[in-house]
Amino acid sequence: MWRIITIPFALLLLIVGAILAPTPIPVGVPMMALAIFLLIGSSKFALRSVRRLRRRWQGLDRALTALETRTAGTIARTFKRSRPHRPR
């Protein structure tokens, strides 16, 4: 039941955040971060997709890594789950 509500809400937040991101007051950026957090937590497909995007785009990886360090608890753990698997 939770996923049925969360996924469409997160997708709506992501779309609205992308539209509002270039405005003078960038309220869209936190909205997109919240949407990504909700999607990662509720969808394995979204988790794999974010991992793939983080591997491909270093700027996104750096931004989400910065979010990991600036947040605590569940939010930080959720973003850490989306780290790409890199061979050592």
TORLO-76898 format. One line per 5 residues: their letters; for each residue x, y, z of N, C-alpha, C, O, CB. Coordinates in steps of 0.2 Angstrom, whole numbers, padded with zeros to 4 digits. Glycine has a CB too. Layout:
N
A) X:Y:Z:X:Y:Z:X:Y:Z:X:Y:Z:X:Y:Z  ...
// end
This chain:
88
MWRII) 0004:-0006:0000:0000:0000:0000:0004:0006:0000:0003:0011:-0003:-0005:0000:0006  0010:0006:0004:0014:0012:0004:0017:0014:-0002:0018:0020:-0004:0019:0011:0010  0019:0009:-0006:0023:0010:-0013:0018:0013:-0018:0020:0017:-0022:0025:0003:-0015  0011:0011:-0017:0006:0013:-0022:0006:0021:-0021:0004:0024:-0026:-0001:0010:-0021  0006:0023:-0015:0006:0031:-0014:0012:0034:-0015:0013:0039:-0018:0003:0032:-0007
TIPFA) 0018:0031:-0013:0024:0034:-0013:0027:0035:-0020:0030:0041:-0022:0029:0030:-0009  0027:0030:-0024:0030:0031:-0031:0027:0036:-0035:0031:0040:-0038:0030:0024:-0034  0020:0036:-0036:0018:0042:-0040:0019:0049:-0037:0020:0054:-0040:0010:0041:-0041  0019:0049:-0030:0020:0056:-0027:0028:0058:-0028:0029:0064:-0029:0019:0055:-0019  0032:0053:-0028:0039:0054:-0029:0040:0057:-0036:0044:0061:-0038:0044:0048:-0027
LLLLI) 0037:0053:-0041:0038:0055:-0048:0035:0062:-0049:0038:0066:-0053:0034:0050:-0052  0029:0064:-0046:0027:0071:-0046:0032:0076:-0044:0033:0081:-0046:0020:0071:-0043  0035:0074:-0038:0040:0079:-0035:0046:0080:-0039:0048:0085:-0040:0042:0076:-0028  0048:0074:-0043:0053:0075:-0047:0052:0079:-0053:0056:0083:-0055:0055:0067:-0050  0046:0078:-0056:0044:0083:-0062:0044:0090:-0060:0046:0094:-0063:0038:0080:-0065
VGAIL) 0040:0091:-0054:0039:0098:-0052:0046:0101:-0050:0047:0107:-0051:0034:0099:-0046  0050:0097:-0047:0057:0099:-0045:0061:0101:-0051:0065:0106:-0051:0060:0094:-0041  0061:0097:-0056:0065:0098:-0062:0062:0105:-0066:0066:0109:-0068:0064:0093:-0067  0056:0106:-0065:0053:0112:-0068:0055:0118:-0064:0057:0124:-0067:0045:0112:-0068  0055:0118:-0057:0057:0123:-0053:0064:0124:-0052:0066:0129:-0049:0053:0123:-0046
APTPI) 0069:0120:-0054:0076:0120:-0052:0079:0126:-0055:0083:0129:-0052:0079:0114:-0055  0078:0128:-0061:0081:0134:-0064:0078:0141:-0061:0081:0146:-0064:0081:0134:-0071  0074:0141:-0057:0071:0147:-0055:0076:0151:-0050:0080:0148:-0048:0064:0146:-0051  0075:0157:-0049:0080:0161:-0045:0081:0158:-0038:0086:0158:-0035:0078:0168:-0044  0075:0156:-0035:0075:0153:-0028:0075:0145:-0030:0069:0143:-0031:0070:0155:-0023
PVGVP) 0080:0141:-0030:0080:0134:-0032:0077:0129:-0027:0080:0125:-0024:0087:0132:-0033  0070:0130:-0027:0066:0126:-0022:0066:0119:-0026:0064:0114:-0022:0059:0128:-0021  0067:0118:-0032:0067:0112:-0036:0072:0107:-0034:0071:0101:-0034:0067:0113:-0043  0078:0109:-0032:0083:0105:-0030:0082:0101:-0024:0083:0095:-0024:0090:0109:-0029  0079:0104:-0019:0078:0099:-0013:0072:0095:-0014:0071:0089:-0012:0076:0104:-0007
MMALA) 0067:0097:-0019:0061:0093:-0021:0064:0087:-0024:0061:0081:-0023:0056:0097:-0025  0069:0088:-0029:0071:0082:-0033:0075:0077:-0028:0075:0071:-0029:0076:0085:-0038  0079:0080:-0023:0082:0076:-0019:0078:0072:-0014:0079:0066:-0013:0087:0080:-0014  0072:0075:-0012:0067:0071:-0009:0064:0066:-0013:0062:0060:-0011:0062:0076:-0006  0063:0067:-0019:0060:0062:-0024:0064:0057:-0025:0062:0051:-0025:0058:0066:-0030
IFLLI) 0071:0058:-0026:0075:0052:-0027:0076:0048:-0021:0076:0042:-0021:0082:0055:-0029  0076:0051:-0015:0076:0048:-0008:0070:0043:-0008:0070:0037:-0006:0076:0052:-0002  0064:0046:-0009:0058:0041:-0009:0058:0036:-0014:0056:0030:-0013:0052:0046:-0010  0060:0037:-0020:0060:0032:-0025:0065:0026:-0024:0064:0021:-0024:0062:0035:-0032  0071:0028:-0021:0076:0023:-0019:0074:0019:-0014:0075:0013:-0014:0083:0027:-0017
GSSKF) 0070:0022:-0009:0068:0018:-0003:0062:0013:-0005:0060:0009:-0001:0066:0023:0002  0058:0015:-0011:0052:0011:-0012:0053:0007:-0018:0048:0003:-0020:0047:0016:-0013  0058:0007:-0022:0058:0004:-0029:0065:0001:-0030:0070:0005:-0030:0056:0008:-0034  0066:-0005:-0031:0072:-0008:-0033:0074:-0006:-0040:0080:-0005:-0041:0072:-0016:-0033  0070:-0005:-0044:0071:-0002:-0051:0074:0004:-0051:0079:0006:-0054:0065:-0002:-0056
ALRSV) 0072:0009:-0046:0074:0016:-0045:0081:0015:-0042:0086:0019:-0044:0070:0020:-0041  0082:0011:-0038:0089:0010:-0034:0094:0008:-0040:0099:0011:-0040:0088:0005:-0029  0092:0003:-0044:0097:0001:-0049:0098:0007:-0054:0104:0008:-0056:0095:-0005:-0053  0093:0010:-0056:0094:0016:-0060:0098:0022:-0058:0103:0024:-0061:0087:0019:-0062  0097:0023:-0051:0101:0028:-0048:0109:0026:-0048:0113:0030:-0049:0099:0030:-0041
RRLRR) 0110:0020:-0046:0117:0017:-0046:0120:0018:-0053:0126:0020:-0053:0117:0010:-0044  0116:0016:-0058:0119:0017:-0065:0120:0024:-0067:0125:0026:-0070:0114:0014:-0070  0116:0029:-0065:0117:0036:-0066:0123:0039:-0062:0127:0043:-0065:0111:0040:-0064  0124:0036:-0056:0129:0039:-0052:0136:0036:-0055:0141:0040:-0055:0129:0036:-0045  0136:0030:-0058:0142:0027:-0061:0144:0031:-0067:0149:0033:-0068:0141:0020:-0062
RWQGL) 0139:0033:-0071:0140:0037:-0077:0141:0044:-0076:0146:0047:-0080:0133:0036:-0082  0138:0047:-0072:0139:0055:-0071:0142:0056:-0064:0139:0055:-0059:0132:0058:-0071  0148:0058:-0064:0152:0059:-0058:0149:0065:-0054:0150:0065:-0048:0159:0061:-0060  0146:0070:-0058:0143:0076:-0054:0138:0074:-0050:0137:0076:-0044:0141:0081:-0060  0133:0070:-0053:0128:0067:-0049:0130:0063:-0043:0128:0063:-0037:0123:0063:-0053
DRALT) 0135:0059:-0044:0138:0055:-0039:0141:0060:-0033:0140:0058:-0027:0144:0051:-0041  0145:0065:-0035:0147:0069:-0030:0142:0073:-0026:0142:0074:-0020:0152:0075:-0033  0136:0075:-0030:0131:0078:-0026:0127:0074:-0021:0126:0076:-0016:0126:0081:-0032  0126:0067:-0023:0123:0063:-0019:0127:0061:-0013:0125:0059:-0007:0120:0057:-0022  0134:0060:-0014:0139:0059:-0009:0139:0065:-0004:0139:0064:0002:0146:0058:-0012
ALETR) 0138:0071:-0006:0138:0077:-0002:0131:0076:0002:0132:0078:0008:0138:0083:-0006  0126:0074:-0001:0120:0073:0003:0121:0068:0009:0118:0069:0014:0114:0071:-0001  0124:0063:0007:0125:0057:0012:0129:0060:0018:0127:0058:0024:0130:0052:0009  0134:0064:0017:0138:0067:0022:0134:0072:0026:0136:0073:0032:0145:0070:0020  0130:0076:0023:0126:0081:0027:0120:0079:0030:0117:0083:0034:0124:0087:0022
TAGTI) 0118:0073:0029:0111:0071:0032:0113:0065:0037:0119:0063:0037:0106:0068:0027  0108:0063:0041:0110:0058:0046:0104:0053:0045:0099:0054:0043:0110:0061:0053  0105:0047:0049:0100:0042:0049:0098:0039:0043:0102:0037:0039:0095:0045:0053  0092:0038:0042:0088:0034:0037:0090:0038:0030:0091:0034:0025:0081:0034:0038  0090:0044:0030:0092:0048:0024:0099:0046:0021:0099:0044:0015:0091:0055:0024
ARTFK) 0103:0046:0025:0110:0045:0023:0111:0038:0021:0114:0036:0016:0115:0046:0029  0108:0033:0025:0108:0026:0023:0105:0024:0017:0108:0020:0013:0105:0022:0029  0100:0028:0015:0096:0027:0009:0100:0029:0003:0101:0025:-0002:0089:0030:0009  0104:0035:0004:0108:0037:-0002:0114:0033:-0002:0117:0032:-0008:0110:0044:-0001  0117:0030:0003:0123:0026:0003:0121:0020:-0001:0125:0017:-0004:0125:0025:0010
RSRPH) 0115:0017:0000:0113:0011:-0004:0113:0012:-0011:0114:0007:-0015:0106:0009:-0002  0113:0018:-0014:0113:0019:-0021:0120:0021:-0023:0121:0022:-0029:0109:0025:-0022  0125:0020:-0019:0132:0021:-0022:0133:0015:-0027:0131:0009:-0026:0137:0020:-0016  0137:0017:-0032:0138:0012:-0037:0143:0007:-0035:0148:0009:-0031:0141:0015:-0044  0143:0001:-0037:0148:-0004:-0035:0154:-0004:-0039:0153:-0005:-0045:0145:-0012:-0035
RPR) 0159:-0002:-0036:0165:-0001:-0040:0171:-0006:-0038:0171:-0008:-0032:0168:0006:-0039  0174:-0009:-0043:0179:-0014:-0041:0185:-0011:-0037:0187:-0005:-0039:0182:-0018:-0047  0188:-0014:-0033:0193:-0011:-0029:0200:-0013:-0032:0205:-0010:-0029:0193:-0013:-0022
// end
